[in-house]
Amino acid sequence: MSKLKIFQEILYILFGILTIGAVFAFDMEGYYALIGVGLIVWGVYDIYKETRDMSKDSEVSQLSKEREEIVKKLKKED
């Protein structure tokens, strides 16, 4: 699921870049460039969040390991 999310965010970044390029190419209003910058920032931040949780040293990974250890201990007691 997270790979699909990252792909979606890459599309947001590309659309933001195309929007900024269109502002200069077609002499559009300046606020469209701000929309493009917003899409780029949004995409980069969401990609950062997705990749942060995927690394081995992340908090999510550590909590998952702790949960697995607790489950193993509980199964041992049964």
N, C-alpha and C positions, 0 to 999 in steps of 0.2 A: 504494500500500500504506500509506503513512504517513497518508493521510486516513482510511482505515478504522481505523487504530490510534488516531488522535485521537478519532474518533467513539466507539470503545470506551472510551477513558479518560473521555470526557464522561459516558458511561453509568455508569461507576464513581463519578464525582463525584455524579451525581444519586441513585444508590442510597445513597451515604453520607449525603447530605442527608435523604433519606427515612427512613433508619434513625435518624438523630438525631431527626427529627420524631416518629417512632413511639415513641421512648423517652419523650418528654414527653407525647404524646397518650394512650398506653396504659399509662403508668406501669410501663414495663419496667425490667429490671435495668440498672444503669449501664454495665456493660461492653459492652453493645450500642452505646452512644454512642461508646465508644472504637473499636469496629470501624468505625463510620461515619466517625469522624475519620481513621482509618487509610486507609480507601478514598479519602477526599477528598485526603489528602496524597499518596497513591500516584498518583492520577489527575493531580493538578497537576504532580508531578515528572516523570511520563512525558510529559505534554504539553510541558513545558519542554524535555525532552531532544529530542523530535521537532522542535519549532520551532527549536531552537538549531542543529540540523544542516541545516535548510532555508534559513537566511539566506545571503546572498551572501558575507558576511565570515567565515563559519564555517571552521573548520579542514578539515572534510570537503570543502567547496567548493574551498578552495585546493589541497588534495591532488588533487582531480579535475582541476583546471586544469593542474597540473604534470604529471599523468599524460598528459593530452591533448597537451601540448607535447612530451613525450618520444616519444609515438607518432608525432607528425608528423615529428619529427627522424629517427626510425628509418625511416619510410617514404621520406623524402627521400634517405637514404643508399642505399636499395635501388635 
